[in-house]
């Protein structure tokens, strides 16, 4: 109910991925997603948010990088992604609030595919997940926020502890029909500590320029290896250029676990703009650049996205778009481009 202390949301969707090239039709797949959230706010100092989600994704396999196949699009690695969390916030005063949360996320590879390679007298059969690991991450964020008097601006401190356990992905390998033992994992656990400052709200008196910023320092350690540390940030700037045009700039840098069982440093740069053609129709575009550094290898991608959204009524909205992505593998695997057309419909009740 509108005035209830409890509020709940549930979203269910299914995506259909289809390839234009007939040679890639065997990669067509469906991807399901479900997302639920429950919020409690009784009007007092305590509020609680509980969320849980499951989504499926698919990406190019690792076969080209490992020499199993010379074709990047040999198979797809399909993944089920789980995320569950709870966060409690408590108002110490009208201007000060503390928060504590726990989030657990993990991934599981779905339906691994076997690939056969013939080299000289040997015939090898491998799963396309043989060189991957599954990630199980627990995060504990703690925050303190202060609301400035007279302004919708907050500033605060944030600490977050992350621990990731690496577990073996599905493994299968035979050479001339003889089963091969799965190698032991090189790394088993990654821990990370982050401490930083947060700032959110309007940067101008008109309210046309707003930000959501987190800047701090991280320290991480992979098993008993020497620890690493550095700057970590997430900066977003939003600007209302006019009544119809808005644009934003987003910058990010963070360290985290990789599906290859190691740790990488990632940077993202995003610029986007939106034009409200009418109260029902809007056009948008975005430029995204991302790179990841793993040891001495640097891989990345650049994408251009163009889309349109149409709100038919308060219950139905339609979306369409086109994206071009250029990917640099950073190793012996070939670079490649991806062209995609996206169509979606959303029903709300």
Helices and strands as residue ranges (DSSP letters): E 6-17, G 22-27, E 29-41, E 46-60, H 63-66, E 76-91, E 96-110, E 114-119, E 122-127, E 133-147, E 154-168, E 173-175, E 178-179, E 189-202, E 209-222, E 228-240, E 245-257, E 263-276, E 281-294, E 297-311, E 316-328, E 336-347
